[in-house]
Structures are given as C-alpha cells and as structure tokens.
C-alpha cells in the first residue's frame, strides 16, 4: 500500500462527499420542506435525514464492494448506477407531483367557510372557520401522510446512487487494498451524512424564525412543489 496515494484518495473522498451533497439540493431540500410542513421536531428531522442518507450511501458502497469482488468492469457498475439514478429521479418527481396534488385537494377542502347558528330569542350568529385548523379532532388522512412520508423518502434515497463513489474512489482504492476501499467509503459516507444534516439543521432553524413563511393553507402544496422541483432537477441532470 502506498500511504501517500491512499491519503490523497481519502482527501478526495472528503471533498467529493461534500461537493456531491452541497450541489445536489435533492439531498436536503425535501427534508427541509417536509420537516417544515409536517412540524417535525429537530430530533426527528435529523433522524430521518440520517437514515435516508445512510440508505443513499450504503447502496453504492455495497454495489461497489460486490462489483470489485466479482471483478466487474467499472463501466458496467456506472451503467447500473445510472439506472438507479434515473429510477430515483422518477420516484422523487412522482412523489412530489402526488404530494402537490394532495396538498391542492387539502387546500380546497380547507377553504374558509361560514356557519350560521340560531341562539335563544331568534338571534342569528355567524362564524367563519376552516375545516382543518379550527377542528380539534385528529384527521386520519393527515396522520397517514405524516407516517408514510419518511418511509417514502427513505425508499427513494436507497435507490439514489452516489455517482462519484465507485469510479473515482472505490476502484482506485481497490488497487491498493480492501482496507483502502473501506476507508475511502467510510470517509465519503461520513462527509455526505454530515453535510446533509448540517444543511438541513441550519435551514430548519432559519425557517423556524421566519414567521412570514408560514403558508398555512397552501403549505403542503409548497412542500410538494419543492420536492417536484428536486425530482425534475435530478432528471435534467442539474
């Protein structure tokens, strides 16, 4: 093993993990949007982000180890990663469109309306309210959406590949040792997870202070549009 070459790969792994995450808004914007509209606690937001990030990185690491172990050409693994990336993009786009449509339906049902009550003496009293905000009972539909969203995001991120990991890091490290492959994979993964979580936490804390961004009735529509835009960006290669 050549220590200088390995350290160069480790440094490259940290750099690529950071850049790969920072330049891919799909790595953090969906979590920020869903955390905001779902009123997730910061602890829950961090947990969901980390779980999705682990699924995202681990998929490519396992594929890389299997490919190296079987002697598969890097071009074939890149082709397979491209298929995974395309599928993940479509899943993210589809989820965004579906969530936006659900948000529009919810906003229409939540439009303000007025009820008239007759009190003693024939006095009429009218009061306006919205269906979701001014009712204390729990809505099953909202609960189902809240419970399913993290699992949907996790599934999408498991399919999403880490494009630079296998060809630029794992295969070059394989020429040195299996320990080198493991080391660059771990560094890339930790950097990716740290960058994802840091951006999500900073964004969530910043938005929590921005009261003017409370969209109330159209909040789910806005969150769906954010996810849709991320999916579209992935499909367009942005």
N, C-alpha and C positions, 0 to 999 in steps of 0.2 A: 504494500500500500504506500502511496506517495502522500505524506501529510500535507504538503503544500497544495496539491491538486484537490484533496478532499476538503481542505479548509476553504478553497475557492468555491467549490460546489456548495458547501454549507452557507457561505455568504450569499451566493447566487440564489439559494433556496429561500433564504430570509427575504431577499429583495423581491424575488418573483412572487412570493406569497403575499407580500404587502401590496405590490403593484397590481397583481391579478385581482385582489379583493377590492382595492380602492377604485379601480377603473371599471368595476362591474357593479353598478347600482343594484342589480338583482340580488347581490349578496347581503344587502342591508335595508333597502327601501321597503320591501314587503313586510319586514318585521316591524319597522317604524310605523308604517301605516296601520297594520293590524293591531299593534300594541296600543296605538292612539285611539282607534275607534272601538276596540274591544275593552278598553280601560284595564289592560293587563298591568299588574304590579311590575316594578322594575325587576324584581327577582324572577318572576315568571317570564318576562321578556328575555332576560339573559339566558335562562334555562332553555327556552325554546330555540333561541338563536344558536346556542352552543350545540344542542342536539342536532339541529339541521346542518350546522357546519361540520360536525363530526361525520354525519352521513355523507355529506358532499365530498369531503377529503378522503374518507375511508374507501369509498367506491373506487376511486382512481388508484389508491395505494394497493388495494387487493388485486385489481386488474394488472397493475404494473408488476407486482411480485409473481403472479401467475404467468404472465407473459414472459418475464425474464427466466423463470424456472423452466418453462417449456421451450425456451429458445425461439419464441415468436418474434418475427421482424417488427421493428418499431412502426413501420408504415401500416401494418395490419392493426396494431393497437391504436394508432392515431385514427384510422378509419372507424374502428369500433367506438372510440371516444367521440368522434364526430356524430355518429348515430345517436349516442346517448345525449349529446348536447342538443341535437335537433329535437329529440323527444322531450327533453326537459323544457326547452323553449316553448314547444307547443302546449305542454301541460301548464306552464306558468301563464301563458297567454289565455288558454281556455279557462283556467281558474279565475283570472282577472275579469274576463268577459262575463262569466257566470255570476261572480260576486257583484259586479256592477249592475247586472240585470236584477239581481236580488235586492240590491240597495235601492234601485229605482222603484221596484214594486213596494218596498217597505216605506219609501218616502211618500209615495202616492197614498198608501194606506194611513200614513201618519199626518196627512194634511189637517190643518186646524179646522174644527167644526164647532157648531154651537148647539147646545141642548137647552130646551125651554121647560121649566118646571112651574107648576101652579102651586102656590102656597095658600095658607088659610086666608080667607077673605077674597079669594079670587085674584090675588096679586101674582103677576107673572114675573118669573125670574129667569134670565138667560145667562148662561156662562159658556165660554169657549174653552176648548182644550184639544189636545192631540191624543191619538189613540195609545201610543207607547209611553210618552213621557209622563202623562198625568194619571196613569193607572198603576196601582201598586202591585197587581198580580204579576206573576212571572210568565213570560211568553215562551212556550216550548220551542217555537221556531228560532228565536234568538239564542236560546241555550244550545240548540243543536248546531247552529252555525259557529258559536263560540268554541264548542268542544271539538268540532271537526277541523277547523282552520289550522291548528298546529300540526295535525297529522297529515293534512293535505300538503302543507309546506314541506314537511319532513320527506314525504314521498317524492316530491318534485326535486328536492335537493339531493336525494340519494341518486337520482338519475343524472343530475348535473355533473359533468366532469370538471376536473382541474386541468385545463388544457396543457399548461407548460410542464406539469409534474413529470409525466412519463418520458417524453422525448428529450427534455432539456436537463433533467436531474437524475431520474432513476436509472436510465440506460447508461449515461456516462459513469455514474457511481458504480454500476454493476461491473465495470471493467476493473475496479479496484477491489471491492469485496462486498459481501452481503451486508456486513456491518455498515459500510458506507451507504448502501441503498437505504437501510433502515434510518440512518442518521439524517440524511437529506430529506427523507419523507417526514420524519418527526418535526424537523425544523420548519419545513414548508407548512405542515399542518398546524403547528402551534402559532406560527405567524399569521396564517389565514384566520384562525379562530380568534386570535387576539385583535386583529384588525376589524373583523366583522363586529365583535362585541363592543369594542371601543366606539366605533362609529354609531352603532345602534344606541348605546347608552347616552352618548353626547347629544344625539338628535332627539331622543325621547325626553331628556332633561330640559333641552332647549324648548321643545314644543310644549312641555307642561307649563312653561311660564308665558306662553303666547296665547293668552285668552282670546285674542281676536281670531284665532284659527279654529275655534270651536264651531264646527259646521252644523252640529245638532242633526237636523232632519236629513241633510244630504251627506253626512259624514261617511256612511257606508259606500255611497256612490263614489266619493272622492278616493276612498281607500281602494276600491275596485279599479278605478282608473289608473292609480299609481301602479298596481300590480300588472294591469294590462299593458301599460307603457313599458314596464320592465320586460315582460314577455316579448313584446314587439321589438325591443332593443336587442334582446338575445337572438331572435330570429333574423334580424337585419345585420347581425354581427357587430353591433356597436359596443 
